[in-house]
Amino acid sequence: MNCLRRVSEGTARSPAGGLAICALALAAWPLAAQQPAAPPAAADAQQPSPGAQVRTGTSSGLDTDARLENLLADHEFLVLESQLDQLPAEQAQLYRGVLANRSNDLDKSISLLEPLVDKVTASGNLAQEKLVRKALAEDYLRSGDLAKAAKAYQALDARMQGHLSSDETDEIEMPLKLLPLALENPPMTVEPCDPFRLQVTRNPLGLTDIPVYVDARPHTWMLDPTAPFNLISRSLAKEAGLKVSLEPTTIRTLTGKPIPMYVTVIPRFTIGGRLTLRNMTVFVYEDADYYFPKSHYQVEGVLGYPALAALGRLTVTSNATVEVRPVKQIMAAEKDDLLTEGARFFLDGDQVIVALGKGGAEGSKAGEERMFVVDAAGQQTYLTARYYDEHSGDFAGQKMALLAIPGEPGMDPQPAYIAESIPLTVGGTTIKVHYIEVLTQSLGKASLDDVYGVLGVDVLDQLKEYTFDYRTMRFAVRAE
């Protein structure tokens, strides 16, 4: 569910909507425009049953394991978290590690899951093994350990041949193929920086361009926090005098068609003239492979998760300003530097999942929350059949229409109603969104059917500001 994979040329967006891309995701994959969705792979039907018994050295019942795996599949992280103390030690360790991965607590996730890899592999439970290996691979990648990440993705691919869905195969393609190119690169470092504000612009695609410096040369790069890597055009790499690798690898999920990719290192890279990164690994694409002819827009570079992770806390305002409180600061952090209120959010593969409703507020009972995807590149908010099942009575007597699912060009339009006003609770703040389409039936796509809705920029546009704090994994809003 990468941002640019969901964008068509000529998309019109308000500045606030374009800014939405600054604040989202952290861990995900491909980008493309105007390409049909890939057909379901045969492997989709070959995955291990969700109820397959889990064995990690403890005696656990089939029903318990099936229930826990279903909670994960349904993104019911807070419910699962509330039940961990009732589980046998090793089973609790496994799920604590996976939940730490979803909460972006990388060191904790690695320390809990690494000791379990061999045990889970020996158990023969492929569903459990895939869960552990995939979480660890993501942990290594997000933490910047490219060598470990490369080995982990190779092991995941080799062990899970025939047991990955088409979506999962697409999700791991970029790290699987690109990481081996960067094994000799030095680790990236981040210099401390005090909080700052950044004025950004909207490009012809409706996404955010941010001012950057490549070895003191000013440029504008497009923000895509869902990209697992930073990217640079061949011409810009040449202009900056960067040494580009000779041998490429070919990937499909960046643009929807096979393209060659190379690797280089930028010795000094500065975001907004303030935050400096040293030895930043970037992957190189040919200019023609990332050019939008209708808009006459050439992408100079893409700022992905490895760079944005250093930004810490981002507040996106309605006047095209991004307020940044970096992870590493020179002066002592302010008392309110960490966001502790609002709703919790999680990273699940290539999705940002926000817990809305009563469960997002402190002191609420787990299970009362409703899990929504936040899609910064999606123009349109819509709610899924899961929401409709709980509110079907609200639509009695209304006329049904067909909705073309945003970002799913290969899918037939689906029956939907229009809700005039829907309240959404973010921590202790309730906002109302208007004229939202509500699907009446499942789409047959787990990543969408298992959430209550997808919140696009049309909802974010209604806010005076919103904040994502990646250090506390909290999301807060302020309405007009």
C-alpha positions, 0 to 999 in steps of 0.5 A: 500500500505504498503511497505513490502506487496509489497516485495517478497523474493529474491528481488535484489536492489541497496543500494540507492533503499533500502534506499528509504524506509527511507524517505517515507510515515508516515501514513499507514498500513499492511505488507506482502509478497507473498500473493494474493490480497484480493478479492473485498468485496461486500461493494465496491459496496455499498458505498455512491455515490460520489455526495451525498449531503453534509450538515453541517448546510449550504445550498450547491448544489449537483453539488458543493459537487460532484465536491469537493468530486471528487477533493479529490478522484482524489488527486487534493489537490492543486486545492481544496485548491485554491477554499476554499475561495469560499465555505460556512463557514462550508463546507470550514471548513470541507475541510480545516480540511481534507486537513490539515490531508493530509498535516500532520498538525494534530493540525489544522485538529483536531481543524477544524474537531472535532466540525463538527462530530456531525453535519455531523453525524446528516445530514445522509450523510455517505460519508461525515461522513466517510471522517471526521471520517477517517481523525480524526482517522488518526490525533489522531493516528499520534499525538500519542493519542492512547486512542482517536485513538482507540475510533475514529477507533471503531466509524468509524468501527461501523458507516461505517459497509457495507460502507467501501471498501475492501481496506479501511477495510484492511487499518484500521484493524491494528489500530482498533484491536491493539490500544485497547491493548495499552490503558494503555501504557504511552505516548512516549516522544522524547529527543532533538537531534542535526542533525546527519548522519546515515549509514544504510545497505540493508537486504536480502529483499532489504529493509533498516536495521537501527542500534537501541538500545533496552535498550542499547542492539544493534540490527538492525531493518527494516524501514517501515514508512508506518507501523502505529506502531513499531513492535518487535519479541517475542524473542527480547522482551524476551531478553530485559526483556520486559513485554508482554501482555498475551491476543493477538488479531488476525490480517490478514493484517500484513502477509496476514494470521491470526496471534496473536499480543501482546503489550509491552513498551520499556523504552528506545529506541535509533535510530542510537545511537543518537535519544532517545525515552522513553516509546515506544509502540511496538506490538509483533509478534511471530518470525515464523510469520515474518521469510523469509525462502528463505532468511533465514532472521528473522525480529528483529523489524520494525521501523514504523511511531511513531518512524520515525515521530521524525526524521523530515527531512531526506536526502537519499544519494547514498552512503548508508547514511541518514542525519537526522534533528530531530524535536526537536534539542538541539542547535538552528536550522540552517537557512536552517533547514526547506526545503521550496523548491521542490514539496509538498507531501501529505498523503492520507490513506496509500499513499504518494502523490507527486505533480510533474510538474509545480504545484509543483513549487512556483507561479504555478497555481493549476491544473497544477500539476500531482499527483504521488504515491511514493512507496519505496518498489516498484522495478518498476516505471510505469505510469497509464492510466491517464498519457496515456490519456494525451500522447497517441499520443506519442505512435503511431506506437509502439508495445504494451506488457503486464505488470504484475502490481507490488505489485498486484499478483492477477491482470492479466497482463495489456497492456502497452507501453514503454516510452523511456524518460519522464521528471518529474519536482520536484519543480524547478528541472527536471529529466528524467526517462528512459524506463518506462512502461505506462498502456493504460487502468484503473486497476479498483483500485481507489488508482492507477487509480486516480494518474498519476503513481507510482514511485519506487526505479528504479527512486529514484536510479537515484538520487544523493540524495533526501529529505523529510521534514515532517515538511514542507511536501516538497520533493526535489531532486538532480540529478547526 
